[in-house]
Amino acid sequence: MQMNQLIQALIVGPVPRELKAIGVLEKLDTYLSDTLAESQFAQRQLLLSAGQVPEHLYYVRQGIVRGYYYDDASGRAITLFLWNEASWAVPLQPFFDRRPSDLYLEVMPESILLSLSYNQVIKLVELLPATEILLRGLILNYCAFHKKRTKDLLTRSAWERYIDLLQTHPRIEQKVSKEVISSYLGVTPQSLSRLIRENGHP
């Protein structure tokens, strides 16, 4: 069978042999089809506030989900994540540890999300133990993201990070505000405007 796009978003590298066992992918596809809830968002909306325990794992079918926190020193909202299409959005450690998150999750207008609750994820692993490897894939994806994000902040200029964002998130400027983009890049909106004036819009 052709692998579900949602499953592909969890796999790092070749398809694990555990998932190649007869019937596993078919059963997984059936479970996801029967369980995933779809939500459409016409306006910006908070999915999670800091201090809450994350109850859902979100798959971004369309649009953008923003993960941010408040920096007490500056009083600014700092964007840590911009999950786009074919991404799984969740504060990972709080979700699995069942503890309050320090992140806010905000969905952008014109987004479509599919969601699984924590209990549904646990039930899935109980029904199909082979799918636990997908959760490990989710963790590996997050580790890879944080490694790249840290390296980029330390070694690349704000302009280089901006170009990379435009390449990895097509039409991002039509989906989120300049304030959100600049906070993700680690610069002020004024600095971002200056960079665009100096270098020309890519």
ZICORHU-V678040 format. One record per pair of residues at least 24 apart in sequence whose C-alpha atoms are under 10 Angstrom apart, sorted by the first residue. I is the first residue (numbers start at 1). GAP is how many residues later the second one is. Records with the same first field share a line. If there is no record, write none. Layout:
I = GAP / GAP
//
This chain:
1 = 24 / 25 / 28
2 = 24
3 = 26
4 = 24 / 25 / 28
5 = 56 / 81
6 = 26 / 53 / 54 / 55 / 80 / 81 / 82 / 108
7 = 25 / 79 / 124 / 127 / 130
8 = 78 / 79 / 126 / 129
9 = 50 / 76 / 77 / 78 / 79 / 125 / 128 / 129 / 132
10 = 76 / 77 / 78 / 123 / 124 / 125 / 126 / 127 / 128 / 129 / 130 / 131
11 = 122 / 123 / 124 / 125 / 126 / 127 / 129 / 130
12 = 122 / 124 / 125 / 126 / 127 / 128 / 129
13 = 124
16 = 114 / 115 / 117 / 118 / 121
17 = 113 / 116
18 = 111 / 112 / 113 / 114 / 115
19 = 109 / 110 / 111 / 112 / 113 / 114 / 115
20 = 110
21 = 109
24 = 104 / 105 / 106 / 107
25 = 103 / 105 / 106
27 = 97 / 100 / 101
28 = 96 / 97 / 99 / 100 / 102 / 103
31 = 89 / 93 / 96 / 97
32 = 82 / 83 / 84 / 88 / 89 / 92
35 = 79 / 80 / 81 / 82 / 85 / 86 / 89
36 = 77 / 78 / 79 / 80 / 81 / 84
37 = 76 / 77 / 78 / 79 / 80
38 = 74 / 75 / 76 / 77 / 78
39 = 72 / 73 / 74 / 75 / 76
40 = 67 / 69 / 70 / 71 / 72 / 73 / 74
41 = 66 / 67 / 68 / 69 / 70 / 71 / 72
42 = 65 / 66 / 67 / 68 / 69 / 70
43 = 64 / 65 / 66 / 67 / 68
44 = 62 / 63 / 64 / 65 / 66 / 67 / 132
45 = 60 / 61 / 62 / 63 / 64
46 = 58 / 59 / 60 / 61 / 62
47 = 57 / 58 / 59 / 60
48 = 42 / 43 / 53 / 54 / 55 / 56 / 57 / 58 / 59
49 = 51 / 52 / 53 / 54 / 55 / 56 / 57
50 = 50 / 51 / 52 / 53 / 54 / 55
51 = 48 / 49 / 50 / 51 / 52 / 53
52 = 42 / 46 / 47 / 48 / 49 / 50 / 51 / 52
53 = 38 / 41 / 42 / 43 / 44 / 45 / 46 / 47 / 48 / 49
54 = 36 / 37 / 38 / 39 / 40 / 41 / 42 / 43 / 44 / 45 / 46 / 47 / 49 / 50 / 51 / 63 / 64
55 = 35 / 39 / 40 / 41 / 43 / 60 / 61 / 62 / 63 / 64
56 = 33 / 34 / 35 / 39 / 58 / 59 / 60 / 61 / 62 / 63 / 64 / 65
57 = 31 / 32 / 33 / 34 / 35 / 38 / 56 / 57 / 58 / 59 / 60 / 61 / 63 / 64
58 = 25 / 29 / 30 / 31 / 32 / 54 / 55 / 56 / 57 / 58 / 59
59 = 24 / 25 / 26 / 27 / 28 / 29 / 30 / 31 / 53 / 54 / 55 / 56 / 57
60 = 24 / 25 / 26 / 27 / 28 / 29 / 47 / 51 / 52 / 53 / 54 / 55
61 = 24 / 25 / 26 / 27 / 50 / 51 / 52 / 53
62 = 24 / 25 / 46 / 47 / 48 / 49 / 50 / 51 / 52
63 = 44 / 45 / 46 / 47 / 48 / 49 / 50 / 109 / 112 / 113
64 = 25 / 42 / 43 / 44 / 45 / 46 / 47 / 48 / 49 / 105 / 108 / 111 / 112
65 = 24 / 25 / 40 / 41 / 42 / 43 / 44 / 46 / 47 / 48 / 111
66 = 37 / 38 / 39 / 40 / 41 / 42 / 110 / 114 / 118
67 = 24 / 35 / 36 / 37 / 38 / 39 / 40 / 117
68 = 34 / 35 / 36 / 37 / 38 / 112 / 115 / 116
69 = 32 / 33 / 34 / 35 / 36
70 = 32 / 33 / 34
76 = 107
77 = 27 / 102 / 103 / 106 / 107
78 = 25 / 101 / 102 / 103 / 104 / 105 / 106 / 107 / 108
79 = 24 / 25 / 26 / 100 / 101 / 102 / 103 / 104 / 105 / 106 / 107
80 = 24 / 66 / 69 / 100 / 103 / 104 / 105 / 106
81 = 24 / 64 / 65 / 68 / 103
82 = 24 / 25 / 83 / 87 / 90 / 94 / 98 / 99 / 102
83 = 24 / 86
84 = 27 / 84 / 85 / 86 / 88
85 = 26 / 27 / 28 / 84 / 85
87 = 51 / 54
88 = 25 / 26 / 27 / 50 / 53 / 54
89 = 24 / 26
91 = 51
92 = 46 / 47 / 50
93 = 46
96 = 25 / 26
108 = 67 / 68
109 = 66 / 67
110 = 65
111 = 64
149 = 36
152 = 33
153 = 32 / 33
157 = 28
158 = 24 / 27 / 28 / 29 / 33 / 34 / 37
159 = 26 / 33 / 36 / 37 / 40
160 = 25
161 = 24 / 25
162 = 30 / 33 / 34 / 40
163 = 38 / 39
166 = 36
//
